[in-house]
């Protein structure tokens, strides 16, 4: 596989996920080749450049790719991603990869292809199937070394942002020593909104280099099976209590007592576990304690309370080695004679030494620790729900029998890559999807519906976010767990644009202020030549208000609401122009976080902003960026947020509203499984955090550089219980 700055080429085996007439999903193995904006599928590896594909389609600027995480189909777990169009609800292709690495590589390459697509391609792609694109067959393709398709780590080909942080916030860690080959750090104490310490059990982190790929280490850390005893001397038994979604679950761990001080009872932990893979191959695993009705305190065990904890596995040396960071902030629930802080700290450091055991394990295996075995062991304990119900709107063509395959030149839609099912002949043998050591009883036993919420496919793209929200609300009503930091909701009335108070001193809880622009790194004048970034110096617009709201539905187009600050200025025929960013956050109820910016100069004086405001959604999605940062808060909260610029419209459903004197960007956090998991994870910590954000319109040409921040904001200790009720 070759990747260059001028073209994106990707190839390898994937599985198209299909449904037969009985509503049963099954995978079909196909060899896919993506070259620039042309995606083609073959039944076998093509032997020559002239071999005709079974199906082909053009990736246009309206195409989006979503990471759906893990999904179990026919007893085999796939890492699923979905390709869909924002302009045609009938365009959807569901694909599965054998590993998260493969899925991530395809997702990035497909996103790059969509960013490079021209508007004329979009028009041709979305036209009638009878009007084939004239350039479908004229694209040249490099097929050298096709059998060696994957070459990790994958790097994006379209002006990829560097994998370093875009925030210059100071580190909150201080080294406290070295032990057993580990560097040990202690986190500075965090002060809460009431002037006290948020955590009396400070976080301690161990860092070490491990001779293994980030994926193999990730699988070893996620496993709760027998292989864990090879390195985790604390671990006695583990199980998955509930699978919340493809990136989040509830797990129960029992710990051995022989490594604990004499006379100390055995401990166990009930944790919510969230994981994600970042663009550079880094894996993040985060934990915090919860309570769950299906797993009450165990007899003979004292349940310890994990304030925050987790792992960060970062690949280095071309992916052959990884830096592993393991952090714990834990309350061991000692009796009075163990109350000395030094005893708790010593016990936490002992548990962190598992990183040294993991390092020695991979060193002894010489990097050959079986990822395949670890993957099967991890997934054997996950018990993901078996999916099956078909998408009625998208799969209607499956009911047509004996359909003649179209020639590749007539294939202009991703739907053509969804082939006819042949359901009685193409369903794989059961043995193909079952571990060799799995018993017959395990093969035909279904996972408990009580433990795992049912999953479903997107019925149509325009309602995908609503469908996800319905599933989330249903899961919330039935969930048996709650965060230990969860608080009750309060309801009050307010007027749009001023529900959150301003506090320039940054000391009052539940308040906002303009952030420091010098914290953020943006593209410099010569970025296209040297990828160099510079410190931002000021903002284009001034922050004038913020809303922190709660509602039973999604709140769109706040700028049009009567009585708000935007409409008040419009009624006075003022020349001010407003820019609003509206984050729509799922939860027990829907939260809305909106920030308002204003400028008095004419919009025409700022060409890139003018182009963004008056452009189409495809252009806006390819340019609107967010740089988030948690400047104060626990380690687990800060690691949930990546401190890098990201194009939100490329992975989260984003809506744009253009008014007479405003532009509003509505970001539906619930439309992305990964973003939704991170948001729900953070809600329990929100009143202990100071969140910094900066918004940018990305510059892609020399005339648009250097970039300028639209605006910044600092949100101080937002409290979910103080979110105000929206006015109907």
N, C-alpha and C positions, 0 to 999 in steps of 0.2 A: 504494500500500500504506500502510495506516495502522496505527500501533502505539500503544496506550494502556496505562495502568496497569491497567485493568479488563478488557481483552480483548486477545487476540492474534489478529491477522489477517495472513495471508501468502498470496500467490498468485503463480503463474508457471508456466512450462513446465518439466517434468521428464521423465525417461525411466524407465518401469518396465522393469526388467531381467528378462527371461523366458527360459525354455529350451523348445525344442521337443522332439518325441519322439526326435530323433536326438542329443540332448545338446548342441545348439548354442545358445549364448546370443545374444539379440538385444534391442535396445532398442525400446521403443514410446513415442512422444512423446504426452504427455497434459498437459492444463492442470489443475493442482491448486489448490484453495482450502482453506485452513485458517482456520476461524473459531472462536475459543475452543477447544473440544475436538472439533469436527466437521471431519473431513478428507474432501473430495469431489474427484472427478476428472471431467474433461470431455474430449471429443475436440477441441473447439474452445473459444475464449473465449466464455463464456456471454453472451448478448445481453441477458438480463434476470435479475432476482432470482428469478423463478419457474421458470427453466429447470431441468429435472431432470438430475441428474448421471448419468454412466454407472455409477459406483460411489461408495459413501460408507462411512465407518467412524468410530467414536468412539475418541478417544485417552483411555485411562484411566490410573489411577495406577500400573499395572503396566508401562506401556509404557516402553521404553528405546530410545535412538537411539545408534548407534555410527558413528564416522567410519572408513570403510574405505580412505580415500585414493584413489589413482589405480588405474584398471583399464582395460585395453584390450579393447574388444568391437567386432568387425567393423571393425578398423583405426581405430576412433575411441576416443579416451581420454576417459573420464568420471571425475568425482569422485563416488565412490560413498558412500552412507550407507544403513544398514539399520535398519529399525524392527521391533522384536520385543517380545514380551511375556514377562515372567519367570514367568508363571503358566500359560501355554499354549504348548507347543512348536510347535503348528501355526500360530501367528500370526507371520508374518514378511513383510515387504515390502521389497524391494530397489529403491532408486531411484538414479538418476544425474543429476548436474547438469553443465552445460557448463563451469563454473569453480568454483574453490575458494571464491570469495566467495558464490556462490549456495548451494552445499552448506552452508557454515557458517551462513548465515542461516536456512535451513530447519531445520537441526539445533537451533539455539537456540530457534526458535519452537516446534518440536515438544516440546522438553524443557520449555518453559514450560507448554505445554498439559497435559503429563502431571503436572506439579507441581500444577496447579490442579484436576485431576480429583478428584471425590469418590469415596468407597468405593462408593456406590450405583451410580455410573456403571460402576465396574469390574465389579460383579456383573452388571449388565445386559449389558455388552459381552461378557463371557465366557460368557454363557448360551447356550442353544440358538439356532441361527439362526432357528428358527420364532418365537421370542419377540422381536420387534423392540422396540427401545427406543422408548418413546412420544414422546420428545422429539427424535428424529432429524430430523423435518421441521419442528419448531416453532421452531428456532433462526433468529433474524433474521440477515441478513448484509449488510454494507456492500460494495457492488460498484462504487463510484465509482472512476473512473480505473483500470480494471482493466488496460488496455493498458500503463500505466506501473507495472508490478508491483513492481519492485525499486527501493529507495531506500536506498543504502548511505551510511554504515556502519550496520549493523543493531545495534539495542540490545535487550537482553532486557527483557521487560515485567513480570516478576514479581520486584519488589524486587531488581533486578540489583545485584551487588556493583560497587563503583567499580572502574575499570580502573587504579587506583593500587595500589602495593604495600601489603600488609598486614603488612609487616615493617619495623621501624625500624632495620635494621642500617646502620652507617656505610658510606659509599662507599670503595672501595679504589683509586679513580682520582685522579690528580693531574695537572692541566694542565701541559704542558711548553712550550706555544707555539702559534702559528698559522702556517700555511704554505699558500699557494695557496687561501686562503679556507676552509681546514679547521682546526678546532680539534683539537689533538693532545693525547692523554692517555697517561700511563704508569701501568701497574698496579704496585702495591706488591709486593715480593717475597714469595713464599709459602714458609713453612718446612714441611718435611716432618716425619714422625713420628720421624726420627732426628736432628733438630736441624740439618739442612742445608737449603740452598736446593733446593726441588723443581725450579726452572727457572732455569737460568743465562741464559736468553734471555727477558727480561721482555716482557710483552705491551704493545703500543702500539696505541692506538685513534684513528681519525680520525672526526670527526662533521661532518655537513653537512646542510643543507636542500636537498631535490630537488623540483622542480616536476613531480611525477607521483604517481599513485596507488600505494599500497603493492603492489597486485597487479601493476601494469605493471613496477614496479622489481623485484619478486620474480622475474617471468618473465625479465627481462633478465639477472639475476644467475644464474639457473639454466640458461640456455641455454649450450650449448657449440658453437653453430653460427656461421655467418658474421657474424651481427649483433653478436657479442661483440667483434669487431675494431673496431667503431665507438667503443668506449670503453675496452676493456681492452688497453692498449699492451704488457702483459706476455705476453699470451696468444698462443700460436702454434697449438696444436692440442689438442683435448680429445675424450675418448670415455668412455662408460660401460662399465666392465669387468664389473660384476655388479649386478643389481637385487636387493637383499636383501628388501625389503618395500615397501609403498606409500609409506613416508616415508624410507627409507634406501637408499643405493646406494654403490657403489665407483666412483670416477671417476679418470681419469688425465689430467693436464695437462702439456703441454710448454710451456716459456716461451721467448720470444725472448731472444737474447743481446745485442742492440744497446743495451739499457738497463742492462746489467750493467757493472761496472768492467772496464777493459781487462785482458785476460789471464785473465779468469774464464770457466770453462767454462759451457756452457748447463746450465740446471737443469730438472728435472721434478719433479712431485709425484704421489704416489698417495694418494688421500684417501678416507676414509669420510665421506659427506655425509648429514646428517640435517636435515630441515626440518619445521616445523609452523606452523600459523596460530593465533593466539591470539584470544580473544573480541572484542577491540576492533579487529581487522583487522591487528594487528601480525604480520609474518612474521619467523621466526627461522630462519637457515640456519647450521649448525654443521659444522666440518670438523676432522678430525685425521688424521694419517698412519697408514697401515696397510701391511702387506706382503701380497702376493697371488701365488699360484703362476702365475696367468695373465698377470701383468704384472711380470716380473722387471726389474731395472735395465736401462735402455736404453743401447745403444752410443752414445757421443758425448755422454751426459748424466750429470750428477752428481745424484743424487736427494736433494733437500733434505728436511728433516724438519720438518713443521708440528706443533709441540707442541699448539697450539689456535688456532682462528681462526673467523671467520664474520661474518655480517651480522645486524643487527636493523633492520627497516624499520617505523617507527611512523607511522601516518597522523595528520595534523594538518590544521587549517583545513577541517573537514568532508570530509576525505578527498582534497582537491585537491592537497595537498602531503604530503611525508613526510620525517621525520628519519631519515637513514641513518647507522648506526654500523657501522664496519668495523674488526675487530680481528685482529691477527696476533701470534703468538709463534712464531718460526720459527728453526730452526737451518739456516743456509745451507751448512754443511759446507765451510767455508773451508779453504784451505791455510794453512800457518803464517804466511806474510807477510800474510795477511788477518785474523789473529786479533784485531786490535784491536776491542774492543766497539763503538767508534764507527763502524767500517765496517759491522758487522752492523746497527746501529741505523739508519744512513743508508740502507742498502739496503731495510730493512723500511718506512721512511717513504716511500721512493720508490714502493714497491708500493702503499702505502695511498693514494697520490695518484690511484689509479684512481677513487676516490669523486668527486674533482673533475671528472674526465673524464666520469663518469656524470652528474653534475649539469649540466655544459654540454651534454651530449647531449639531456637532457630539456628543458633551457631552449631549445635551438635548435628542438626539435620542438614547443615551446609546449604541452607536456602531451598531445600527440596521438600519442605513440609507440604503434604498433599492438600492443595486447595480444593480439589474435587471431593476428597473425603470430608474435609472440614465443612464444605458447603452442604453436603448431604446430611451431616450430623446436625448442623445448625437448623436447617430447614425441617428436619425430622421432628424437632421440638417446637416448631413455629405453629403448625396446624392452621395454615391459612385456609380461608373458606374456599370451597370448590365453586367456581363460577359456571353458569350455564345458560341463563336466559338470554336469548338473542336480541339484537337490536332490530325491532320490527321494521323501522323505516329504512334502515340501511341494508338489511339482509333480505329484502323482498325478492331480489333476483336469485336468491338461493333456491327458491321453489320452482324455478324453471329447469326442467330436466333436458338432458341431451343438447345443451347449448353448444353451438360451434364456437371455438375460440376465435377471437378477433385477431387480425394481424397486428404486429407491433405498431405499424405506422398509423393505425386507427385509434390507438390508445392515448387519450388525452386527459385522463382523470385518474386520481389515486384509487378510485373505486374499481378501476380495471385491474388493479393489483390484487383485489379480493377475488380469488378464483372460485368457480363452482365447487361445491363441497365434496361430491362423490362420497357421501357419508358412510356407505356400507363397505367401501373399499379402501378409503384413504385414512381411516382412523387407525393409529398405530397400535401394534401389539401392546398389551398391558405391560409386558416385561421390559419394553423399551423405556418406560417411564418410571420404573420401580427399582429401588436399590436391590442389588443382588442378595443382600442379607435381610431383606424385608420379608416377613412371613406372609402367608396367604391371608390370614385373618387381618393383618394390617392393611393388606392391599384393598380389601373390600369394606373396611370400616371407614365410615365418614367422620370427620371431625365434629366435635360437639357444637351445635348451633348456639348453645348458651354462651360458649366462650368466645366465639368469633362472630362479629357482625357480618351479615351477608353483603357481598359486593355485587356490583352490576356494571354494565357498560353504558356509554353515553347514548341516550336515545336520539339526541340531535345536538349539534354544536351550539346553536343559539341558546339552548336551555341547559347546557352542561353545568354551568355554575349553579343554577337553581336546583338541578338534580343533586349535585354534590351537597348543597346546603340542606336539602331534605334528608339525605342520608345522615348528615352530621347531626341535624336536630333530632332525628330518630335515635341515633346512637347516644346522644346526650341524655335523652329521656330515659333510656334503658341502662345507661352505664352504671356499673356498680361501684365505681371508684370516685374519689374526689381528691384534688390537690390539697396538701396540708395547709397551703397558704390561701385557699379559696375563701372568699368573703361574700357577704350578702350584698345584693344589689339595692341601690337606692334610686328613687325616681324624683326628679324635680323638673320644673319648666324653665325655659330659657329662650333667647332670641338668637337666630343664626349669626355666627361670626364672632360672638363674644361670650360663649358659654364657658370658656377656659380663661382664667385670669392671667394677666401679664405680670411678670415679676422680673425686672432687669437684674435684681440681685441674685437670682437663682437659688433662693433659700426657701421659698414657700412651697409646700406640697401642692400637687395638682395645679401646676402653672406652666407658663411658657415664656420663652424669651428668644431673641434672635441669637443664633449660634455664632461661633468664631469661625470666620471663613478660612483663616490660616491653618485650621486643622485638616483641611481637605486638599488632596492632590488632583490636579486636572491636566488635561493634555496641553502641552506647550506649543509654541510656534512651529517647532521642527519635529513634532511628534511623528509625522508620516515618514520621516527619514530615520530618526533615532529612537522612537518610542519613548522619548523623554517626557516626564511630567514635572509640573511646577506647582508651587504652593499657591492656592487661590488668594486673590487680593481683592476683597470686596464682593458685592453681589449686584446683580442687575436690578432687583426689586427689593422692596422693604416689606418685612413681615408685619402685618397689621392685625392679625387675629387668629384664633384657633377654636375648634369645637371638639368636645369629648362627649359623645352622645350614646344613648342606648335606645334600641327600638326592636320591634318584633319583625321588621322587614328591612330590606336593603334600602338605604337612603341615597338616591341618585340626584345629581344636578342641584346641589345646595345653592349654587349661585343664583338660581332663578327664584328662590324662596322669598316671598314678600316679607318685608320687615328686617331682612338681613342687611349686613353692611354693604353688600354689592348692589342690591336694588335701591338702597337709600341714596347711594351716589348716582345711580342711573336716573332716579327721579329728579335729582337736582341738576341733571344735564352736565355733570362734571366730566372732565377729560381723563379721569383716572382709569387705568386698565388693571384688572385683577387677574391673578393666576391662582387657582385653587387646586390643591392636591388632596384627594379624599380617599383615605384607606378604609375599606369596608371589611371589618374583622369578624369572623364567625365565633360563636360561643353559645352559652345557654340562651342568651339573647344576642342580637347583632350589635356590635359596637361600631361606631363611626368616629374616626380621628381625621379631622380636616384642618389644614393650615392654609392661611390666606396671605397672598402677597400682592403688593400694589406698586405701580409706578405712574408718574405723572407725565413723563415724556411720551411723544407719539410712538405708536407701535412701529411705524415705518422706519424709525431711526435705528431699529435693531433688526437687521435683515434675517438672521437665523430664527429669531423668535417670531417674526412676522411670517416666515415660511412655515414654521411649525403650527402656529395658530390657524393659518388658512390652508394648510395642507390636508391630505387625506389620512385616514387612520393607518395605512401601511407605512407611510413616511413617519408618522408620529411614533408608532411602535418601534421603529428602527432607530429612533433618536433620543427618546426620553429616558434619562438615567437617574438612578438614586444611589447615593453613597450613605449607608447607615452606619451608626456607631453607638455602642453603649459605653459612655464615658465613666459612669459609676454604676456599680452593681456587682453581683456575685459572678464568679467565673463561669458557671453554667449558663447564666443569662448572656454574658458577653460572647461566649462561644456559639450560642444559637444564631447570632447575627454575624454575617460575613462583612468585614470592613472593606469591601471592594465595590467599585461601580458596577451596576448591572442594568441592562435594558429590561425594564419591567414588562413591557409589552410582549416580550419574546417568550415568557413562560407563565405569566399571570394574565387572566382576562382583564382587559383595560378598556374603559369606555371614555369617550371624549365628548364634551358638551361646549359648544361655542355660542356665547351670548353676545349681546350688543357691546357690553363693556367688560367681558370676562372670558376666560378659557378655563375649563375644569377638567381635571384628569381623575377619573374614578377607578380605583384599583381594587378589584374583588379578590381579596386574599384567599377566600374559600375556594376559588377555582383551581388552585394548585395544591395537590396533596402535600407536597413538601412545605410550601409556605404556610398552609393551614396548620400542619403539625407544629411548625416553629412558633406560630402565633399563639396557639393554644398552650404550648409549653411555657411561653413568656407571660401569659396572663396572670399566673399565680405569683410572679415575681415583680409585676409591673410597678407596684407602689414602692419598691426599693431601688428603682432604676432612674438614671438620667440618660435620656436618649437623644442623640444628636443626628441630624439628617441634613443632607444637601441635595439639591436638585439641579440637573444640568440638561441642556440640549446638546447632544454629542456633536462635535465638529469632525467632519470627515473629509474636508477639502482644505487646501491652504488658506482660502479666503475666510473659512470659518474658524481658524485657529489664531491665537490660543482660545481655549474655551473660557466661558464666563459662567459663574454660578447664577442660576435664577434666584435662589435664595437659600438660606439655612434656617434651622430652628433647633431649639433645645427644649425638651419636654421633661419637666421635673416631677418625678414620683407620681405618675398618673395612678389613680385608684379606681378600679372597676366599680366599686360601690358608689363612687361619686360621679359616674357618667350620668348626664342629664337626659331626661325623657324628651324625645323629639316632639315638636308641635305638629299635629296632623295638618 
